[in-house]
Amino acid sequence: MKILIVDDEKLILDIFEEYLEICGHVSVTAQNGRQALDFYLEDPDGFDIVVTDINMPIIDGIELAYRIRAVRLQTPIIFVSGRLEADMWDDINQLQPCEWLKKPFPLEQLGQLIDSWQARRFEKTARLKTAA
């Protein structure tokens, strides 16, 4: 799968990118929401999943997700943050399909979420082929 990873902490980007590469995925990294949105808008159908921090400069993860939803409704988004505040829940619930992970978390949790979405995608594709 091709995954857009967004975090303002370079170390986090590097760790996620290396882990996802080991898992067999291709990653594109961005250090803020503006850069991520530019990458996404270049090829909206090219990204299978977006993994984004919430608290970032320029464009935060919630705003990034709303802008992604304006282009393509079904891109899965995984929010990762050390701070998930009560007022964020309304936004997160409106931005389905999405999941969230509270930092710090074991990398395996991220891998499991991505694997779960990948399995759902394959099931949907198989159903569509069977129906055709």
mmCIF file of the C-alpha atoms, coordinates in Angstrom:
data_MODEL
# 
_entry.id   MODEL 
# 
loop_
_atom_site.group_PDB 
_atom_site.id 
_atom_site.type_symbol 
_atom_site.label_atom_id 
_atom_site.label_alt_id 
_atom_site.label_comp_id 
_atom_site.label_asym_id 
_atom_site.label_entity_id 
_atom_site.label_seq_id 
_atom_site.pdbx_PDB_ins_code 
_atom_site.Cartn_x 
_atom_site.Cartn_y 
_atom_site.Cartn_z 
_atom_site.occupancy 
_atom_site.B_iso_or_equiv 
_atom_site.pdbx_formal_charge 
_atom_site.auth_seq_id 
_atom_site.auth_comp_id 
_atom_site.auth_asym_id 
_atom_site.auth_atom_id 
_atom_site.pdbx_PDB_model_num 
ATOM 1   C CA . MET A 1 1   ? 0.000   0.000   0.000   1.00 0.00 ? 1   MET A CA 1 
ATOM 2   C CA . LYS A 1 2   ? 1.096   3.590   -0.541  1.00 0.00 ? 2   LYS A CA 1 
ATOM 3   C CA . ILE A 1 3   ? 0.868   5.572   2.681   1.00 0.00 ? 3   ILE A CA 1 
ATOM 4   C CA . LEU A 1 4   ? 1.195   9.318   3.280   1.00 0.00 ? 4   LEU A CA 1 
ATOM 5   C CA . ILE A 1 5   ? 2.814   9.895   6.690   1.00 0.00 ? 5   ILE A CA 1 
ATOM 6   C CA . VAL A 1 6   ? 2.538   13.361  8.233   1.00 0.00 ? 6   VAL A CA 1 
ATOM 7   C CA . ASP A 1 7   ? 4.281   14.497  11.417  1.00 0.00 ? 7   ASP A CA 1 
ATOM 8   C CA . ASP A 1 8   ? 6.260   17.574  12.370  1.00 0.00 ? 8   ASP A CA 1 
ATOM 9   C CA . GLU A 1 9   ? 8.771   15.426  14.278  1.00 0.00 ? 9   GLU A CA 1 
ATOM 10  C CA . LYS A 1 10  ? 11.402  14.084  11.868  1.00 0.00 ? 10  LYS A CA 1 
ATOM 11  C CA . LEU A 1 11  ? 12.294  11.185  14.166  1.00 0.00 ? 11  LEU A CA 1 
ATOM 12  C CA . ILE A 1 12  ? 8.665   9.978   14.171  1.00 0.00 ? 12  ILE A CA 1 
ATOM 13  C CA . LEU A 1 13  ? 8.530   10.213  10.371  1.00 0.00 ? 13  LEU A CA 1 
ATOM 14  C CA . ASP A 1 14  ? 11.719  8.184   10.056  1.00 0.00 ? 14  ASP A CA 1 
ATOM 15  C CA . ILE A 1 15  ? 10.534  5.498   12.495  1.00 0.00 ? 15  ILE A CA 1 
ATOM 16  C CA . PHE A 1 16  ? 7.115   5.142   10.820  1.00 0.00 ? 16  PHE A CA 1 
ATOM 17  C CA . GLU A 1 17  ? 8.644   5.113   7.348   1.00 0.00 ? 17  GLU A CA 1 
ATOM 18  C CA . GLU A 1 18  ? 11.200  2.439   8.237   1.00 0.00 ? 18  GLU A CA 1 
ATOM 19  C CA . TYR A 1 19  ? 8.605   0.263   9.988   1.00 0.00 ? 19  TYR A CA 1 
ATOM 20  C CA . LEU A 1 20  ? 6.110   0.495   7.125   1.00 0.00 ? 20  LEU A CA 1 
ATOM 21  C CA . GLU A 1 21  ? 8.854   -0.285  4.600   1.00 0.00 ? 21  GLU A CA 1 
ATOM 22  C CA . ILE A 1 22  ? 9.721   -3.432  6.572   1.00 0.00 ? 22  ILE A CA 1 
ATOM 23  C CA . CYS A 1 23  ? 6.005   -4.328  6.416   1.00 0.00 ? 23  CYS A CA 1 
ATOM 24  C CA . GLY A 1 24  ? 6.119   -4.022  2.620   1.00 0.00 ? 24  GLY A CA 1 
ATOM 25  C CA . HIS A 1 25  ? 4.472   -0.624  2.183   1.00 0.00 ? 25  HIS A CA 1 
ATOM 26  C CA . VAL A 1 26  ? 5.624   2.432   0.246   1.00 0.00 ? 26  VAL A CA 1 
ATOM 27  C CA . SER A 1 27  ? 5.629   5.714   2.172   1.00 0.00 ? 27  SER A CA 1 
ATOM 28  C CA . VAL A 1 28  ? 5.717   9.392   1.333   1.00 0.00 ? 28  VAL A CA 1 
ATOM 29  C CA . THR A 1 29  ? 6.549   11.676  4.266   1.00 0.00 ? 29  THR A CA 1 
ATOM 30  C CA . ALA A 1 30  ? 5.569   15.269  4.993   1.00 0.00 ? 30  ALA A CA 1 
ATOM 31  C CA . GLN A 1 31  ? 6.571   17.460  7.947   1.00 0.00 ? 31  GLN A CA 1 
ATOM 32  C CA . ASN A 1 32  ? 3.411   19.562  8.018   1.00 0.00 ? 32  ASN A CA 1 
ATOM 33  C CA . GLY A 1 33  ? -0.147  19.527  6.757   1.00 0.00 ? 33  GLY A CA 1 
ATOM 34  C CA . ARG A 1 34  ? 0.511   21.955  3.903   1.00 0.00 ? 34  ARG A CA 1 
ATOM 35  C CA . GLN A 1 35  ? 3.247   19.797  2.440   1.00 0.00 ? 35  GLN A CA 1 
ATOM 36  C CA . ALA A 1 36  ? 1.078   16.689  2.894   1.00 0.00 ? 36  ALA A CA 1 
ATOM 37  C CA . LEU A 1 37  ? -1.881  18.328  1.171   1.00 0.00 ? 37  LEU A CA 1 
ATOM 38  C CA . ASP A 1 38  ? 0.331   19.285  -1.778  1.00 0.00 ? 38  ASP A CA 1 
ATOM 39  C CA . PHE A 1 39  ? 1.520   15.670  -2.115  1.00 0.00 ? 39  PHE A CA 1 
ATOM 40  C CA . TYR A 1 40  ? -2.043  14.387  -1.803  1.00 0.00 ? 40  TYR A CA 1 
ATOM 41  C CA . LEU A 1 41  ? -3.498  16.798  -4.354  1.00 0.00 ? 41  LEU A CA 1 
ATOM 42  C CA . GLU A 1 42  ? -0.854  15.770  -6.909  1.00 0.00 ? 42  GLU A CA 1 
ATOM 43  C CA . ASP A 1 43  ? -2.329  12.247  -6.918  1.00 0.00 ? 43  ASP A CA 1 
ATOM 44  C CA . PRO A 1 44  ? -5.405  11.750  -4.677  1.00 0.00 ? 44  PRO A CA 1 
ATOM 45  C CA . ASP A 1 45  ? -5.999  8.211   -5.938  1.00 0.00 ? 45  ASP A CA 1 
ATOM 46  C CA . GLY A 1 46  ? -2.353  7.313   -5.397  1.00 0.00 ? 46  GLY A CA 1 
ATOM 47  C CA . PHE A 1 47  ? -2.542  7.144   -1.602  1.00 0.00 ? 47  PHE A CA 1 
ATOM 48  C CA . ASP A 1 48  ? -4.227  4.197   0.071   1.00 0.00 ? 48  ASP A CA 1 
ATOM 49  C CA . ILE A 1 49  ? -4.021  5.554   3.638   1.00 0.00 ? 49  ILE A CA 1 
ATOM 50  C CA . VAL A 1 50  ? -2.992  8.777   5.383   1.00 0.00 ? 50  VAL A CA 1 
ATOM 51  C CA . VAL A 1 51  ? -1.299  8.597   8.801   1.00 0.00 ? 51  VAL A CA 1 
ATOM 52  C CA . THR A 1 52  ? -1.183  12.045  10.393  1.00 0.00 ? 52  THR A CA 1 
ATOM 53  C CA . ASP A 1 53  ? -0.285  13.738  13.627  1.00 0.00 ? 53  ASP A CA 1 
ATOM 54  C CA . ILE A 1 54  ? -2.942  16.163  14.830  1.00 0.00 ? 54  ILE A CA 1 
ATOM 55  C CA . ASN A 1 55  ? -0.936  18.979  16.409  1.00 0.00 ? 55  ASN A CA 1 
ATOM 56  C CA . MET A 1 56  ? 1.285   20.442  13.684  1.00 0.00 ? 56  MET A CA 1 
ATOM 57  C CA . PRO A 1 57  ? 2.208   23.876  12.346  1.00 0.00 ? 57  PRO A CA 1 
ATOM 58  C CA . ILE A 1 58  ? 0.736   25.465  9.199   1.00 0.00 ? 58  ILE A CA 1 
ATOM 59  C CA . ILE A 1 59  ? -2.166  23.003  8.727   1.00 0.00 ? 59  ILE A CA 1 
ATOM 60  C CA . ASP A 1 60  ? -3.008  20.640  11.604  1.00 0.00 ? 60  ASP A CA 1 
ATOM 61  C CA . GLY A 1 61  ? -4.063  17.038  11.104  1.00 0.00 ? 61  GLY A CA 1 
ATOM 62  C CA . ILE A 1 62  ? -7.794  17.706  11.544  1.00 0.00 ? 62  ILE A CA 1 
ATOM 63  C CA . GLU A 1 63  ? -7.801  20.469  8.920   1.00 0.00 ? 63  GLU A CA 1 
ATOM 64  C CA . LEU A 1 64  ? -5.718  18.274  6.619   1.00 0.00 ? 64  LEU A CA 1 
ATOM 65  C CA . ALA A 1 65  ? -8.294  15.503  6.967   1.00 0.00 ? 65  ALA A CA 1 
ATOM 66  C CA . TYR A 1 66  ? -11.177 17.862  6.124   1.00 0.00 ? 66  TYR A CA 1 
ATOM 67  C CA . ARG A 1 67  ? -9.316  19.020  3.015   1.00 0.00 ? 67  ARG A CA 1 
ATOM 68  C CA . ILE A 1 68  ? -8.620  15.434  1.994   1.00 0.00 ? 68  ILE A CA 1 
ATOM 69  C CA . ARG A 1 69  ? -12.311 14.600  2.487   1.00 0.00 ? 69  ARG A CA 1 
ATOM 70  C CA . ALA A 1 70  ? -13.222 17.494  0.174   1.00 0.00 ? 70  ALA A CA 1 
ATOM 71  C CA . VAL A 1 71  ? -11.300 15.706  -2.597  1.00 0.00 ? 71  VAL A CA 1 
ATOM 72  C CA . ARG A 1 72  ? -11.858 12.027  -1.822  1.00 0.00 ? 72  ARG A CA 1 
ATOM 73  C CA . LEU A 1 73  ? -14.291 10.817  0.816   1.00 0.00 ? 73  LEU A CA 1 
ATOM 74  C CA . GLN A 1 74  ? -13.041 7.283   1.287   1.00 0.00 ? 74  GLN A CA 1 
ATOM 75  C CA . THR A 1 75  ? -9.312  7.688   1.935   1.00 0.00 ? 75  THR A CA 1 
ATOM 76  C CA . PRO A 1 76  ? -8.733  6.041   5.333   1.00 0.00 ? 76  PRO A CA 1 
ATOM 77  C CA . ILE A 1 77  ? -7.032  8.320   7.853   1.00 0.00 ? 77  ILE A CA 1 
ATOM 78  C CA . ILE A 1 78  ? -5.186  7.265   10.991  1.00 0.00 ? 78  ILE A CA 1 
ATOM 79  C CA . PHE A 1 79  ? -4.719  10.089  13.485  1.00 0.00 ? 79  PHE A CA 1 
ATOM 80  C CA . VAL A 1 80  ? -1.731  9.758   15.816  1.00 0.00 ? 80  VAL A CA 1 
ATOM 81  C CA . SER A 1 81  ? -1.226  12.210  18.639  1.00 0.00 ? 81  SER A CA 1 
ATOM 82  C CA . GLY A 1 82  ? 0.128   12.516  22.140  1.00 0.00 ? 82  GLY A CA 1 
ATOM 83  C CA . ARG A 1 83  ? -2.803  14.792  22.947  1.00 0.00 ? 83  ARG A CA 1 
ATOM 84  C CA . LEU A 1 84  ? -6.347  13.893  22.017  1.00 0.00 ? 84  LEU A CA 1 
ATOM 85  C CA . GLU A 1 85  ? -8.570  16.562  23.514  1.00 0.00 ? 85  GLU A CA 1 
ATOM 86  C CA . ALA A 1 86  ? -12.324 16.299  24.017  1.00 0.00 ? 86  ALA A CA 1 
ATOM 87  C CA . ASP A 1 87  ? -13.126 18.879  21.330  1.00 0.00 ? 87  ASP A CA 1 
ATOM 88  C CA . MET A 1 88  ? -11.271 16.795  18.731  1.00 0.00 ? 88  MET A CA 1 
ATOM 89  C CA . TRP A 1 89  ? -13.687 13.857  19.024  1.00 0.00 ? 89  TRP A CA 1 
ATOM 90  C CA . ASP A 1 90  ? -16.515 15.567  17.145  1.00 0.00 ? 90  ASP A CA 1 
ATOM 91  C CA . ASP A 1 91  ? -14.178 16.240  14.232  1.00 0.00 ? 91  ASP A CA 1 
ATOM 92  C CA . ILE A 1 92  ? -12.697 12.762  14.275  1.00 0.00 ? 92  ILE A CA 1 
ATOM 93  C CA . ASN A 1 93  ? -16.150 11.171  14.287  1.00 0.00 ? 93  ASN A CA 1 
ATOM 94  C CA . GLN A 1 94  ? -17.184 13.269  11.264  1.00 0.00 ? 94  GLN A CA 1 
ATOM 95  C CA . LEU A 1 95  ? -14.095 12.245  9.310   1.00 0.00 ? 95  LEU A CA 1 
ATOM 96  C CA . GLN A 1 96  ? -14.869 8.545   8.850   1.00 0.00 ? 96  GLN A CA 1 
ATOM 97  C CA . PRO A 1 97  ? -13.330 6.289   7.748   1.00 0.00 ? 97  PRO A CA 1 
ATOM 98  C CA . CYS A 1 98  ? -10.673 6.975   10.338  1.00 0.00 ? 98  CYS A CA 1 
ATOM 99  C CA . GLU A 1 99  ? -8.965  5.557   13.399  1.00 0.00 ? 99  GLU A CA 1 
ATOM 100 C CA . TRP A 1 100 ? -6.729  7.070   16.032  1.00 0.00 ? 100 TRP A CA 1 
ATOM 101 C CA . LEU A 1 101 ? -3.731  6.024   18.074  1.00 0.00 ? 101 LEU A CA 1 
ATOM 102 C CA . LYS A 1 102 ? -2.476  7.832   21.167  1.00 0.00 ? 102 LYS A CA 1 
ATOM 103 C CA . LYS A 1 103 ? 1.294   8.326   21.224  1.00 0.00 ? 103 LYS A CA 1 
ATOM 104 C CA . PRO A 1 104 ? 3.283   6.502   22.354  1.00 0.00 ? 104 PRO A CA 1 
ATOM 105 C CA . PHE A 1 105 ? 2.020   3.207   20.966  1.00 0.00 ? 105 PHE A CA 1 
ATOM 106 C CA . PRO A 1 106 ? 3.634   -0.016  19.759  1.00 0.00 ? 106 PRO A CA 1 
ATOM 107 C CA . LEU A 1 107 ? 4.348   0.151   16.025  1.00 0.00 ? 107 LEU A CA 1 
ATOM 108 C CA . GLU A 1 108 ? 2.542   -3.164  15.671  1.00 0.00 ? 108 GLU A CA 1 
ATOM 109 C CA . GLN A 1 109 ? -0.736  -1.342  16.430  1.00 0.00 ? 109 GLN A CA 1 
ATOM 110 C CA . LEU A 1 110 ? -0.193  0.900   13.427  1.00 0.00 ? 110 LEU A CA 1 
ATOM 111 C CA . GLY A 1 111 ? 0.650   -2.136  11.325  1.00 0.00 ? 111 GLY A CA 1 
ATOM 112 C CA . GLN A 1 112 ? -2.509  -3.926  12.473  1.00 0.00 ? 112 GLN A CA 1 
ATOM 113 C CA . LEU A 1 113 ? -4.730  -0.966  11.547  1.00 0.00 ? 113 LEU A CA 1 
ATOM 114 C CA . ILE A 1 114 ? -3.151  -0.734  8.106   1.00 0.00 ? 114 ILE A CA 1 
ATOM 115 C CA . ASP A 1 115 ? -3.450  -4.501  7.599   1.00 0.00 ? 115 ASP A CA 1 
ATOM 116 C CA . SER A 1 116 ? -7.105  -4.342  8.622   1.00 0.00 ? 116 SER A CA 1 
ATOM 117 C CA . TRP A 1 117 ? -7.849  -1.630  6.058   1.00 0.00 ? 117 TRP A CA 1 
ATOM 118 C CA . GLN A 1 118 ? -5.887  -3.480  3.423   1.00 0.00 ? 118 GLN A CA 1 
ATOM 119 C CA . ALA A 1 119 ? -7.959  -6.627  4.063   1.00 0.00 ? 119 ALA A CA 1 
ATOM 120 C CA . ARG A 1 120 ? -11.219 -4.636  3.815   1.00 0.00 ? 120 ARG A CA 1 
ATOM 121 C CA . ARG A 1 121 ? -10.042 -3.114  0.557   1.00 0.00 ? 121 ARG A CA 1 
ATOM 122 C CA . PHE A 1 122 ? -9.250  -6.538  -0.916  1.00 0.00 ? 122 PHE A CA 1 
ATOM 123 C CA . GLU A 1 123 ? -12.637 -7.889  0.223   1.00 0.00 ? 123 GLU A CA 1 
ATOM 124 C CA . LYS A 1 124 ? -14.426 -4.960  -1.407  1.00 0.00 ? 124 LYS A CA 1 
ATOM 125 C CA . THR A 1 125 ? -12.461 -5.425  -4.642  1.00 0.00 ? 125 THR A CA 1 
ATOM 126 C CA . ALA A 1 126 ? -13.254 -9.148  -4.657  1.00 0.00 ? 126 ALA A CA 1 
ATOM 127 C CA . ARG A 1 127 ? -16.985 -8.450  -4.139  1.00 0.00 ? 127 ARG A CA 1 
ATOM 128 C CA . LEU A 1 128 ? -16.991 -5.947  -6.993  1.00 0.00 ? 128 LEU A CA 1 
ATOM 129 C CA . LYS A 1 129 ? -15.262 -8.422  -9.328  1.00 0.00 ? 129 LYS A CA 1 
ATOM 130 C CA . THR A 1 130 ? -17.727 -11.163 -8.364  1.00 0.00 ? 130 THR A CA 1 
ATOM 131 C CA . ALA A 1 131 ? -20.699 -8.859  -8.976  1.00 0.00 ? 131 ALA A CA 1 
ATOM 132 C CA . ALA A 1 132 ? -19.426 -7.869  -12.435 1.00 0.00 ? 132 ALA A CA 1 
# 
